[in-house]
Amino acid sequence: MKKMRKIFAVLLTLAMVLAMSMTAFAAEFGTKTNDTASLTVSGLVPGEATEVSVYKVVGWDEAASSWTLEQNVTAADVVLANKPVTINWSNFVDKRTTLTRVGTMNTTDGTATFHGLEIGAYYVYAGSEHTNYNPMGEAVYEYGNDGLMKPADKTIDAKGSTYNLTKAFTGANGTTTYQVVERGQEVPFTITAVFPSYGKDAKDRAFQITDEPTGMKVTGVTVKVGNDTLNLSDDTYKLVSVNEDGSDGDEITLPATEGQKVRVRFTSTYIGTKNAHAGQTVTVNVTAQITDADTFSNTASSDKGSNTPNVNGKLGSITINKYDETYNKDSETGEVTGNLLAGAEFSITPVKEGATEIKFVHVSDDETNKTSIYKKATAEEIANEEITKVTSIVAKYGKVVAKGLDDGDYTIVETKAPKGYSVVDVPNVKIINGDNPVATADVKDTKLNALPHTGGIGTTIFTIAGCLIMVTAAGLFFASRKRTNK
């Protein structure tokens, strides 16, 4: 008898472990039959243990051919008079525990399927420790070829219908196509999301959106929920910095420092306890100034979404190469050969009305690569008297690169030539809007013609000879007059 008890205990333990495993990881509930429907919830965060529950809110009375409201569902929740029926899914959030629950399961693979459902409409709740999903539901029926109603399998995209984070770089003309920008320019970004909902028993009622700039600094933020533009306050949202561990830092005022993350943190007062904003579109407009001279990027993230949309961009540049008379460019391959000349200086001016010579800040000189680098000065740098700005950039070793420029045409003027060479004309260049916004100007020069040395020995001989002739002529003149007088 003892042996049987031990065996029974082992079997019972195995059964309990199996049951717990099915509860934790199963992605299906109920039994699929031909005369019932199935409802699949997809788009859940994969790898995250998520509880999914289904509640029946509208039934079908086949005998009376009419819809019926289920337990604790009122006319304020479902309008049966409309065709089609109108269901306010958000109304069920606060009274979820009083509804007719069909089934509950936990899943980690991002989907959950409920089988054996009768014709009707079902409210779906989904939530986990880290993610809350907006109210959602579906009616599981369709009409057959005979015009009669029959059960149908349906799928709800929880991610698409609950929380979605997108980000766009909006150009000056309203487009979101790729665009080259210049250093110091302020660029607008748009982040859109959906305000989350919170279960009745939710302890973590928080919502934040973070903007992470690289090669930029955030200068302005506006927040809109639904049709309402929010003012920064304790009743709406706060702007805070972000610590290295991802937690909230101190409140910040704009403009932020270069590369500083800026977080929009909705306050508990605004989030509330009644899901008043659940499902509304959240629009965060960010303005950021370009501080890098080569590239920039901007990333958005949130505590209520797993996606992190990113926008990347580039700045234009002009490379000027100063060559001597050995310069040559192969007409077929485009390969350039020749000796670089050190010390030439150039100014650069955009080809547009009212444009003046661009002011630059020196970055570096690389003797190994024969390259000097300058970057376009920002308005703040121009106003800062402690920072040296120049309009003539120096090709110290023969090549100079001007970075941080916008797309468009530019005039280049050689303001000073290397010793022994002349100032020459430089053709205009064009930076093209695209993935490779780089322009190059090759400047060829020749040595100045050799001149005789002033005061050399040849001149001296001729001068002395001329003087001797003049003295001799004068002597002969006075001698002839003396004889005549005698």
DOVEXLUM-26358 format. One record per residue (C-alpha): residue number from 1; residue in one letter; z, y negated, x negated. Coordinates in nm, 4 decimals, always signed. Example, Ala and Ser with C-alpha at 12.3 -4.5 7.8 and 13.67 -1.06 7.14 Angstrom:
# residues 2
> 1, a, +0.7800, +0.4500, -1.2300;
> 2, s, +0.7140, +0.1060, -1.3670;
This chain:
# residues 486
> 1, m, +0.0000, +0.0000, +0.0000;
> 2, k, +0.0855, -0.2372, -0.2885;
> 3, k, -0.2514, -0.1635, -0.4451;
> 4, m, -0.4298, -0.2530, -0.1224;
> 5, r, -0.2349, -0.5789, -0.1002;
> 6, k, -0.3407, -0.6749, -0.4539;
> 7, i, -0.7047, -0.5976, -0.3785;
> 8, f, -0.6819, -0.7959, -0.0533;
> 9, a, -0.5234, -1.0897, -0.2385;
> 10, v, -0.8012, -1.0891, -0.5001;
> 11, l, -1.0702, -1.0793, -0.2301;
> 12, l, -0.8973, -1.3584, -0.0393;
> 13, t, -0.8822, -1.5705, -0.3555;
> 14, l, -1.2507, -1.5118, -0.4264;
> 15, a, -1.3348, -1.6033, -0.0687;
> 16, m, -1.1353, -1.9264, -0.0950;
> 17, v, -1.3036, -2.0204, -0.4252;
> 18, l, -1.6444, -1.9481, -0.2746;
> 19, a, -1.5636, -2.1526, +0.0326;
> 20, m, -1.4466, -2.4463, -0.1802;
> 21, s, -1.7595, -2.4210, -0.3907;
> 22, m, -1.9793, -2.4290, -0.0807;
> 23, t, -1.7936, -2.7323, +0.0502;
> 24, a, -1.8291, -2.9199, -0.2759;
> 25, f, -2.1869, -2.8430, -0.3630;
> 26, a, -2.3733, -2.7192, -0.0571;
> 27, a, -2.6598, -2.9421, +0.0529;
> 28, e, -2.7036, -2.7833, +0.3978;
> 29, f, -2.4883, -2.7527, +0.7083;
> 30, g, -2.5420, -2.5287, +1.0102;
> 31, t, -2.8221, -2.2826, +1.0865;
> 32, k, -3.1869, -2.3639, +1.1287;
> 33, t, -3.3394, -2.2339, +1.4544;
> 34, n, -3.6723, -2.2883, +1.6276;
> 35, d, -3.5211, -2.4615, +1.9297;
> 36, t, -3.3005, -2.7105, +1.7358;
> 37, a, -3.3622, -3.0038, +1.5046;
> 38, s, -3.2594, -3.0832, +1.1487;
> 39, l, -3.1577, -3.4143, +0.9949;
> 40, t, -3.1860, -3.4685, +0.6180;
> 41, v, -3.0156, -3.7576, +0.4401;
> 42, s, -3.1915, -3.8317, +0.1089;
> 43, g, -3.1653, -4.1072, -0.1499;
> 44, l, -2.7952, -4.0548, -0.2241;
> 45, v, -2.6837, -4.1231, -0.5807;
> 46, p, -2.7520, -3.7938, -0.7665;
> 47, g, -2.4633, -3.6381, -0.9557;
> 48, e, -2.2109, -3.8340, -0.7509;
> 49, a, -1.9911, -3.6418, -0.5078;
> 50, t, -2.0772, -3.7957, -0.1709;
> 51, e, -1.9257, -3.7221, +0.1684;
> 52, v, -2.1811, -3.7132, +0.4504;
> 53, s, -2.0863, -3.6873, +0.8181;
> 54, v, -2.3045, -3.6753, +1.1307;
> 55, y, -2.1871, -3.7954, +1.4753;
> 56, k, -2.3726, -3.7521, +1.8025;
> 57, v, -2.3974, -4.0825, +1.9900;
> 58, v, -2.6780, -4.0194, +2.2427;
> 59, g, -2.7528, -3.6928, +2.4243;
> 60, w, -3.0360, -3.5748, +2.6478;
> 61, d, -2.9798, -3.4500, +3.0025;
> 62, e, -3.2791, -3.2224, +3.0489;
> 63, a, -3.2063, -3.1572, +3.4181;
> 64, a, -3.1969, -3.5280, +3.4990;
> 65, s, -3.4562, -3.6206, +3.2311;
> 66, s, -3.2376, -3.9040, +3.1085;
> 67, w, -3.0378, -4.0124, +2.8071;
> 68, t, -2.6594, -3.9985, +2.8121;
> 69, l, -2.3975, -4.1779, +2.6053;
> 70, e, -2.1615, -3.9589, +2.4082;
> 71, q, -1.7855, -3.9956, +2.3652;
> 72, n, -1.6658, -4.3560, +2.3038;
> 73, v, -2.0231, -4.4894, +2.2925;
> 74, t, -2.0730, -4.7953, +2.5144;
> 75, a, -2.3584, -5.0077, +2.6426;
> 76, a, -2.2804, -5.2568, +2.3652;
> 77, d, -2.3679, -4.9862, +2.1122;
> 78, v, -2.6748, -4.8354, +2.2808;
> 79, v, -2.9118, -5.0085, +2.5234;
> 80, l, -3.0697, -4.7285, +2.7288;
> 81, a, -3.2683, -4.9684, +2.9470;
> 82, n, -3.5002, -5.0560, +2.6602;
> 83, k, -3.8092, -4.8567, +2.5765;
> 84, p, -3.7567, -4.7448, +2.3099;
> 85, v, -3.3788, -4.7172, +2.3252;
> 86, t, -3.1998, -4.9759, +2.1057;
> 87, i, -2.9097, -4.8515, +1.8941;
> 88, n, -2.6775, -5.0799, +1.6954;
> 89, w, -2.5765, -4.8404, +1.4176;
> 90, s, -2.3337, -5.0898, +1.2598;
> 91, n, -2.1215, -5.0785, +1.5768;
> 92, f, -2.0090, -4.7257, +1.4909;
> 93, v, -1.8555, -4.8112, +1.1530;
> 94, d, -1.5119, -4.9103, +1.2823;
> 95, k, -1.4867, -4.6414, +1.5505;
> 96, r, -1.6344, -4.3545, +1.3555;
> 97, t, -1.3232, -4.1383, +1.3869;
> 98, t, -1.3416, -4.1518, +1.7675;
> 99, l, -1.7022, -4.0304, +1.7925;
> 100, t, -1.8226, -3.6734, +1.8473;
> 101, r, -1.8537, -3.5348, +1.4973;
> 102, v, -2.1143, -3.2624, +1.4521;
> 103, g, -2.0399, -3.1795, +1.0899;
> 104, t, -1.9283, -3.3015, +0.7472;
> 105, m, -2.0223, -3.1874, +0.3990;
> 106, n, -1.9968, -3.2960, +0.0375;
> 107, t, -2.3031, -3.3012, -0.1859;
> 108, t, -2.3803, -3.3914, -0.5464;
> 109, d, -2.7571, -3.3364, -0.5549;
> 110, g, -2.8558, -3.6553, -0.3705;
> 111, t, -2.9452, -3.4945, -0.0347;
> 112, a, -2.7700, -3.3423, +0.2646;
> 113, t, -2.9322, -3.1514, +0.5535;
> 114, f, -2.7743, -3.0787, +0.8916;
> 115, h, -2.9291, -2.7957, +1.0993;
> 116, g, -2.8826, -2.6860, +1.4577;
> 117, l, -2.8935, -3.0322, +1.6164;
> 118, e, -2.9796, -3.0810, +1.9823;
> 119, i, -3.2173, -3.3493, +2.1042;
> 120, g, -3.0416, -3.6842, +2.0764;
> 121, a, -2.9484, -3.9622, +1.8366;
> 122, y, -2.7013, -3.9218, +1.5511;
> 123, y, -2.5022, -4.1746, +1.3511;
> 124, v, -2.4711, -4.0861, +0.9805;
> 125, y, -2.1871, -4.1907, +0.7516;
> 126, a, -2.2218, -4.1539, +0.3736;
> 127, g, -1.9810, -4.2690, +0.1055;
> 128, s, -1.8332, -4.1828, -0.2316;
> 129, e, -1.5789, -4.3198, -0.4750;
> 130, h, -1.8356, -4.5535, -0.6300;
> 131, t, -2.1020, -4.6127, -0.3647;
> 132, n, -2.0944, -4.7220, -0.0025;
> 133, y, -2.4014, -4.6928, +0.2184;
> 134, n, -2.4978, -4.9113, +0.5095;
> 135, p, -2.4841, -4.7792, +0.8682;
> 136, m, -2.7754, -4.5481, +0.9470;
> 137, g, -2.8882, -4.2993, +1.2075;
> 138, e, -3.1867, -4.1242, +1.3594;
> 139, a, -3.3130, -3.9701, +1.6843;
> 140, v, -3.4254, -3.6089, +1.6332;
> 141, y, -3.7046, -3.5496, +1.8847;
> 142, e, -4.0769, -3.5881, +1.9384;
> 143, y, -4.3310, -3.5289, +2.2137;
> 144, g, -4.5500, -3.2190, +2.2050;
> 145, n, -4.9140, -3.1885, +2.3088;
> 146, d, -4.7953, -3.1047, +2.6600;
> 147, g, -4.6111, -3.4367, +2.6815;
> 148, l, -4.2719, -3.2714, +2.6849;
> 149, m, -3.9858, -3.3685, +2.4553;
> 150, k, -3.8895, -3.1212, +2.1857;
> 151, p, -3.6534, -3.1113, +1.8838;
> 152, a, -3.7941, -3.2484, +1.5567;
> 153, d, -3.6833, -3.2486, +1.1939;
> 154, k, -3.6180, -3.6000, +1.0603;
> 155, t, -3.5274, -3.7548, +0.7238;
> 156, i, -3.3315, -4.0714, +0.6474;
> 157, d, -3.3732, -4.2446, +0.3105;
> 158, a, -3.0169, -4.3578, +0.2492;
> 159, k, -3.1012, -4.5488, -0.0666;
> 160, g, -3.3931, -4.7365, +0.0833;
> 161, s, -3.2207, -4.8187, +0.4081;
> 162, t, -2.8817, -4.9062, +0.2656;
> 163, y, -2.8803, -5.0563, -0.0819;
> 164, n, -3.1741, -5.1723, -0.2862;
> 165, l, -3.1768, -5.4044, -0.5855;
> 166, t, -3.5014, -5.5702, -0.6931;
> 167, k, -3.5792, -5.8437, -0.9416;
> 168, a, -3.8815, -6.0666, -0.9954;
> 169, f, -3.9869, -6.3360, -1.2410;
> 170, t, -4.1386, -6.6059, -1.0221;
> 171, g, -4.3908, -6.8335, -1.1904;
> 172, a, -4.4378, -7.2037, -1.1204;
> 173, n, -4.7129, -7.1290, -0.8691;
> 174, g, -4.5023, -6.8739, -0.6811;
> 175, t, -4.6666, -6.5666, -0.8349;
> 176, t, -4.4821, -6.2827, -1.0031;
> 177, t, -4.7582, -6.1902, -1.2463;
> 178, y, -4.7083, -6.1858, -1.6214;
> 179, q, -4.6718, -6.5354, -1.7641;
> 180, v, -4.6263, -6.6754, -2.1153;
> 181, v, -4.3535, -6.9377, -2.1414;
> 182, e, -4.2392, -7.1835, -2.4070;
> 183, r, -3.9058, -7.2187, -2.5800;
> 184, g, -3.6691, -7.4478, -2.3911;
> 185, q, -3.8446, -7.3882, -2.0575;
> 186, e, -3.6327, -7.3019, -1.7538;
> 187, v, -3.7560, -6.9896, -1.5772;
> 188, p, -3.6639, -6.8787, -1.2222;
> 189, f, -3.5686, -6.5187, -1.1404;
> 190, t, -3.5039, -6.3724, -0.7961;
> 191, i, -3.2634, -6.0827, -0.7335;
> 192, t, -3.2579, -5.9218, -0.3885;
> 193, a, -3.0133, -5.6652, -0.2555;
> 194, v, -2.8625, -5.5459, +0.0727;
> 195, f, -2.5030, -5.6274, +0.1600;
> 196, p, -2.3113, -5.2961, +0.1718;
> 197, s, -2.0910, -5.1632, +0.4483;
> 198, y, -1.7432, -5.0157, +0.4044;
> 199, g, -1.5804, -4.7256, +0.5813;
> 200, k, -1.2759, -4.7908, +0.7935;
> 201, d, -1.0528, -4.6335, +0.5322;
> 202, a, -1.2292, -4.7851, +0.2298;
> 203, k, -0.9838, -4.9071, -0.0313;
> 204, d, -1.2344, -5.0649, -0.2695;
> 205, r, -1.3963, -5.3436, -0.0693;
> 206, a, -1.5834, -5.5085, -0.3548;
> 207, f, -1.9397, -5.6236, -0.4148;
> 208, q, -2.0923, -5.7894, -0.7186;
> 209, i, -2.4341, -5.8569, -0.8706;
> 210, t, -2.4694, -5.9141, -1.2457;
> 211, d, -2.7470, -6.0967, -1.4300;
> 212, e, -2.7837, -6.0048, -1.7985;
> 213, p, -3.0156, -6.2368, -1.9969;
> 214, t, -3.1496, -6.1693, -2.3469;
> 215, g, -3.3087, -6.4531, -2.5408;
> 216, m, -3.2009, -6.6900, -2.2620;
> 217, k, -2.9030, -6.8671, -2.1134;
> 218, v, -2.8315, -6.8944, -1.7413;
> 219, t, -2.8370, -7.2556, -1.6224;
> 220, g, -2.8218, -7.2200, -1.2432;
> 221, v, -2.7344, -6.9710, -0.9652;
> 222, t, -2.7752, -6.9947, -0.5882;
> 223, v, -2.6668, -6.7231, -0.3431;
> 224, k, -2.7998, -6.6571, +0.0047;
> 225, v, -2.6826, -6.3891, +0.2522;
> 226, g, -2.9084, -6.3481, +0.5519;
> 227, n, -3.0134, -6.6992, +0.6500;
> 228, d, -2.7013, -6.8643, +0.5094;
> 229, t, -2.6915, -7.0333, +0.1674;
> 230, l, -2.3386, -6.9982, +0.0287;
> 231, n, -2.1420, -7.2590, -0.1599;
> 232, l, -1.9369, -7.1462, -0.4579;
> 233, s, -1.5761, -7.1180, -0.3331;
> 234, d, -1.2775, -6.8893, -0.2790;
> 235, d, -1.4183, -6.8109, +0.0663;
> 236, t, -1.7595, -6.6890, -0.0545;
> 237, y, -1.8167, -6.5884, -0.4165;
> 238, k, -1.7156, -6.6618, -0.7742;
> 239, l, -1.9160, -6.6789, -1.0976;
> 240, v, -1.7405, -6.4824, -1.3710;
> 241, s, -1.8205, -6.3622, -1.7209;
> 242, v, -1.8338, -5.9920, -1.8055;
> 243, n, -1.6114, -5.8187, -2.0616;
> 244, e, -1.7442, -5.5567, -2.3037;
> 245, d, -1.5991, -5.2772, -2.0884;
> 246, g, -1.7861, -5.4100, -1.7841;
> 247, s, -1.4829, -5.5618, -1.6135;
> 248, d, -1.4673, -5.9168, -1.4822;
> 249, g, -1.3966, -6.1873, -1.7347;
> 250, d, -1.2938, -6.5459, -1.6744;
> 251, e, -1.4583, -6.7748, -1.4242;
> 252, i, -1.7417, -6.9706, -1.5832;
> 253, t, -1.9274, -7.2921, -1.5238;
> 254, l, -2.2978, -7.3289, -1.5895;
> 255, p, -2.4875, -7.3570, -1.8134;
> 256, a, -2.3601, -7.0353, -1.9716;
> 257, t, -2.3838, -6.9637, -2.3422;
> 258, e, -2.6894, -6.7908, -2.4867;
> 259, g, -2.7046, -6.4241, -2.3848;
> 260, q, -2.3897, -6.4446, -2.1684;
> 261, k, -2.3809, -6.2160, -1.8646;
> 262, v, -2.3180, -6.3956, -1.5370;
> 263, r, -2.1662, -6.2060, -1.2435;
> 264, v, -2.1729, -6.3063, -0.8774;
> 265, r, -1.8474, -6.1645, -0.7386;
> 266, f, -1.8139, -6.1833, -0.3594;
> 267, t, -1.4571, -6.2601, -0.2590;
> 268, s, -1.2458, -6.0310, -0.0410;
> 269, t, -1.2288, -6.3110, +0.2145;
> 270, y, -1.6053, -6.3122, +0.2559;
> 271, i, -1.6415, -5.9318, +0.2566;
> 272, g, -1.3698, -5.9010, +0.5222;
> 273, t, -1.2794, -5.5823, +0.7100;
> 274, k, -1.5309, -5.5823, +0.9957;
> 275, n, -1.8606, -5.5382, +0.8018;
> 276, a, -1.9811, -5.8708, +0.9378;
> 277, h, -2.2505, -5.8957, +0.6662;
> 278, a, -2.3465, -5.5266, +0.6408;
> 279, g, -2.7208, -5.4766, +0.6176;
> 280, q, -2.8025, -5.8421, +0.5540;
> 281, t, -3.0401, -5.9318, +0.2709;
> 282, v, -2.8704, -6.0858, -0.0320;
> 283, t, -3.0852, -6.3214, -0.2420;
> 284, v, -2.9604, -6.4473, -0.5777;
> 285, n, -3.1828, -6.7086, -0.7420;
> 286, v, -3.1161, -6.7424, -1.1142;
> 287, t, -3.2513, -7.0158, -1.3417;
> 288, a, -3.2418, -6.9401, -1.7139;
> 289, q, -3.3543, -7.1422, -2.0152;
> 290, i, -3.5558, -6.9629, -2.2851;
> 291, t, -3.3700, -6.9828, -2.6170;
> 292, d, -3.5503, -6.7190, -2.8245;
> 293, a, -3.8831, -6.7999, -2.9903;
> 294, d, -4.0477, -6.4584, -2.9496;
> 295, t, -3.9377, -6.2631, -2.6392;
> 296, f, -3.6965, -6.2659, -2.3476;
> 297, s, -3.5681, -6.0158, -2.0928;
> 298, n, -3.3473, -6.0261, -1.7863;
> 299, t, -3.1700, -5.7325, -1.6208;
> 300, a, -2.9938, -5.7114, -1.2842;
> 301, s, -2.7249, -5.4620, -1.1863;
> 302, s, -2.4595, -5.4089, -0.9204;
> 303, d, -2.1560, -5.1971, -0.8466;
> 304, k, -2.3294, -5.0746, -0.5291;
> 305, g, -2.6517, -4.9464, -0.6836;
> 306, s, -2.7663, -4.7221, -0.9658;
> 307, n, -3.0958, -4.8990, -1.0431;
> 308, t, -3.1150, -5.1824, -1.2988;
> 309, p, -3.4445, -5.3698, -1.2547;
> 310, n, -3.5639, -5.5568, -1.5618;
> 311, v, -3.8102, -5.8377, -1.6344;
> 312, n, -3.9603, -5.8912, -1.9819;
> 313, g, -4.1706, -6.1731, -2.1221;
> 314, k, -4.3109, -6.3260, -2.4397;
> 315, l, -4.3625, -6.6663, -2.5967;
> 316, g, -4.6812, -6.7828, -2.7676;
> 317, s, -4.7304, -6.8544, -3.1386;
> 318, i, -4.9870, -7.0078, -3.3757;
> 319, t, -5.0415, -6.8766, -3.7290;
> 320, i, -5.2104, -7.1137, -3.9781;
> 321, n, -5.3494, -6.9725, -4.3030;
> 322, k, -5.4548, -7.2157, -4.5805;
> 323, y, -5.7160, -7.0621, -4.8161;
> 324, d, -5.9055, -7.1833, -5.1232;
> 325, e, -6.2801, -7.1557, -5.1762;
> 326, t, -6.2543, -6.7736, -5.2107;
> 327, y, -6.1972, -6.7403, -4.8326;
> 328, n, -6.4285, -6.4945, -4.6599;
> 329, k, -6.4288, -6.3319, -4.3161;
> 330, d, -6.6300, -6.0150, -4.2571;
> 331, s, -6.8589, -6.0745, -3.9590;
> 332, e, -6.8362, -5.7118, -3.8459;
> 333, t, -6.4752, -5.6100, -3.9065;
> 334, g, -6.3155, -5.9544, -3.8882;
> 335, e, -6.1216, -5.8774, -4.2073;
> 336, v, -6.0214, -6.1880, -4.4000;
> 337, t, -5.9922, -6.2128, -4.7786;
> 338, g, -5.9112, -6.5043, -5.0072;
> 339, n, -5.6366, -6.6743, -5.2015;
> 340, l, -5.3705, -6.8614, -5.0092;
> 341, l, -5.2927, -7.2195, -5.1091;
> 342, a, -4.9291, -7.3295, -5.1100;
> 343, g, -4.7922, -7.6582, -4.9850;
> 344, a, -5.0224, -7.7668, -4.7022;
> 345, e, -4.8640, -7.9393, -4.3986;
> 346, f, -4.9828, -7.9376, -4.0375;
> 347, s, -4.8972, -8.0973, -3.7031;
> 348, i, -4.9613, -7.9313, -3.3651;
> 349, t, -5.0240, -8.1080, -3.0325;
> 350, p, -5.0972, -7.9547, -2.6889;
> 351, v, -5.4344, -8.0535, -2.5446;
> 352, k, -5.3168, -8.2260, -2.2284;
> 353, e, -5.2665, -8.5771, -2.1026;
> 354, g, -4.9711, -8.7607, -2.2522;
> 355, a, -4.8937, -8.4862, -2.5038;
> 356, t, -4.7413, -8.5772, -2.8392;
> 357, e, -4.6907, -8.3873, -3.1624;
> 358, i, -4.4520, -8.0960, -3.1122;
> 359, k, -4.1170, -8.1142, -3.2868;
> 360, f, -4.0114, -7.7996, -3.4692;
> 361, v, -3.7001, -7.6550, -3.6279;
> 362, h, -3.7399, -7.4682, -3.9571;
> 363, v, -3.6403, -7.1015, -3.9391;
> 364, s, -3.7224, -6.9353, -4.2723;
> 365, d, -3.9486, -6.9038, -4.5773;
> 366, d, -4.0537, -6.5560, -4.6897;
> 367, e, -4.2037, -6.5572, -5.0378;
> 368, t, -4.2843, -6.1847, -5.0266;
> 369, n, -4.5032, -6.2214, -4.7180;
> 370, k, -4.6119, -6.5766, -4.8117;
> 371, t, -4.4951, -6.6930, -4.4672;
> 372, s, -4.2937, -6.9877, -4.3381;
> 373, i, -4.1635, -6.9809, -3.9781;
> 374, y, -4.0821, -7.2684, -3.7421;
> 375, k, -3.9745, -7.2682, -3.3770;
> 376, k, -4.0358, -7.5288, -3.1087;
> 377, a, -3.7286, -7.7489, -3.0687;
> 378, t, -3.5524, -7.7489, -2.7318;
> 379, a, -3.4449, -8.0698, -2.5589;
> 380, e, -3.0845, -8.0035, -2.6661;
> 381, e, -3.1895, -7.9582, -3.0301;
> 382, i, -3.3973, -8.2770, -3.0205;
> 383, a, -3.0965, -8.4683, -2.8888;
> 384, n, -2.8673, -8.3185, -3.1549;
> 385, e, -2.8814, -8.5478, -3.4588;
> 386, e, -2.7224, -8.2808, -3.6783;
> 387, i, -3.0294, -8.0573, -3.6423;
> 388, t, -3.3335, -8.1423, -3.8556;
> 389, k, -3.6604, -8.1657, -3.6620;
> 390, v, -4.0096, -8.2079, -3.8074;
> 391, t, -4.3571, -8.2708, -3.6690;
> 392, s, -4.5279, -8.1492, -3.9880;
> 393, i, -4.4690, -7.7821, -4.0623;
> 394, v, -4.5119, -7.6687, -4.4230;
> 395, a, -4.7046, -7.3621, -4.5375;
> 396, k, -4.4790, -7.3320, -4.8417;
> 397, y, -4.6522, -7.0180, -4.9691;
> 398, g, -4.9850, -7.0527, -4.7856;
> 399, k, -4.9086, -6.9284, -4.4301;
> 400, v, -4.7034, -7.0946, -4.1569;
> 401, v, -4.6193, -6.9635, -3.8076;
> 402, a, -4.5243, -7.1927, -3.5172;
> 403, k, -4.3323, -6.9984, -3.2481;
> 404, g, -4.2004, -7.0599, -2.8998;
> 405, l, -4.5205, -7.2080, -2.7540;
> 406, d, -4.6714, -7.1965, -2.4062;
> 407, d, -5.0207, -7.0713, -2.3298;
> 408, g, -5.3060, -7.3251, -2.3482;
> 409, d, -5.5157, -7.5225, -2.6008;
> 410, y, -5.3715, -7.6904, -2.9107;
> 411, t, -5.4968, -7.9453, -3.1645;
> 412, i, -5.4025, -7.8794, -3.5265;
> 413, v, -5.4152, -8.1577, -3.7883;
> 414, e, -5.3702, -8.1038, -4.1608;
> 415, t, -5.1393, -8.3907, -4.2554;
> 416, k, -5.1095, -8.3064, -4.6260;
> 417, a, -5.3255, -8.0913, -4.8522;
> 418, p, -5.2124, -7.8934, -5.1579;
> 419, k, -5.2388, -8.0736, -5.4912;
> 420, g, -5.5972, -8.0834, -5.6123;
> 421, y, -5.7398, -8.0187, -5.2644;
> 422, s, -5.8525, -8.2396, -4.9794;
> 423, v, -5.7333, -8.2690, -4.6212;
> 424, v, -5.9852, -8.0899, -4.3972;
> 425, d, -6.0540, -8.0626, -4.0253;
> 426, v, -5.8930, -7.7706, -3.8381;
> 427, p, -6.0545, -7.6290, -3.5209;
> 428, n, -5.8540, -7.6209, -3.1971;
> 429, v, -5.6891, -7.2909, -3.1004;
> 430, k, -5.6007, -7.1346, -2.7643;
> 431, i, -5.2978, -6.9228, -2.6725;
> 432, i, -5.4013, -6.6864, -2.3941;
> 433, n, -5.1669, -6.5875, -2.1125;
> 434, g, -5.1156, -6.2132, -2.1519;
> 435, d, -4.9480, -5.9405, -2.3502;
> 436, n, -5.0590, -6.0797, -2.6895;
> 437, p, -5.0144, -6.4600, -2.6794;
> 438, v, -5.1002, -6.5191, -3.0461;
> 439, a, -5.3546, -6.7654, -3.1897;
> 440, t, -5.4710, -6.7911, -3.5532;
> 441, a, -5.6331, -7.0748, -3.7498;
> 442, d, -5.7874, -7.0040, -4.0911;
> 443, v, -5.8299, -7.3233, -4.2963;
> 444, k, -6.0676, -7.3149, -4.5964;
> 445, d, -6.0573, -7.5816, -4.8688;
> 446, t, -6.2267, -7.6556, -5.2039;
> 447, k, -6.1064, -7.8347, -5.5158;
> 448, l, -6.1704, -8.2066, -5.5542;
> 449, n, -6.4651, -8.2997, -5.7919;
> 450, a, -6.3625, -8.3578, -6.1609;
> 451, l, -6.3676, -8.7300, -6.2728;
> 452, p, -6.3889, -8.8697, -6.6357;
> 453, h, -6.0611, -8.9823, -6.7884;
> 454, t, -6.0323, -9.3667, -6.7685;
> 455, g, -6.0005, -9.5221, -7.1213;
> 456, g, -6.1347, -9.2119, -7.3007;
> 457, i, -6.2947, -9.2130, -7.6453;
> 458, g, -6.6502, -9.2529, -7.5099;
> 459, t, -6.5627, -9.5785, -7.3362;
> 460, t, -6.3807, -9.7088, -7.6433;
> 461, i, -6.6828, -9.6611, -7.8729;
> 462, f, -6.9110, -9.8465, -7.6355;
> 463, t, -6.6597, -10.1292, -7.5996;
> 464, i, -6.6236, -10.1738, -7.9763;
> 465, a, -6.9996, -10.1633, -8.0268;
> 466, g, -7.0498, -10.4234, -7.7592;
> 467, c, -6.7905, -10.6502, -7.9175;
> 468, l, -6.9562, -10.6181, -8.2639;
> 469, i, -7.2920, -10.7092, -8.1176;
> 470, m, -7.1429, -11.0131, -7.9467;
> 471, v, -6.9655, -11.1268, -8.2706;
> 472, t, -7.2849, -11.0777, -8.4749;
> 473, a, -7.4877, -11.2697, -8.2200;
> 474, a, -7.2363, -11.5529, -8.2203;
> 475, g, -7.2374, -11.5645, -8.6039;
> 476, l, -7.6144, -11.5826, -8.6203;
> 477, f, -7.6139, -11.8568, -8.3585;
> 478, f, -7.3738, -12.0803, -8.5502;
> 479, a, -7.5527, -12.0122, -8.8854;
> 480, s, -7.8879, -12.1189, -8.7445;
> 481, r, -7.7412, -12.4456, -8.6090;
> 482, k, -7.5899, -12.5268, -8.9480;
> 483, r, -7.9269, -12.4986, -9.1240;
> 484, t, -8.0886, -12.7109, -8.8608;
> 485, n, -7.8350, -12.9902, -8.9101;
> 486, k, -7.8989, -12.9991, -9.2840;
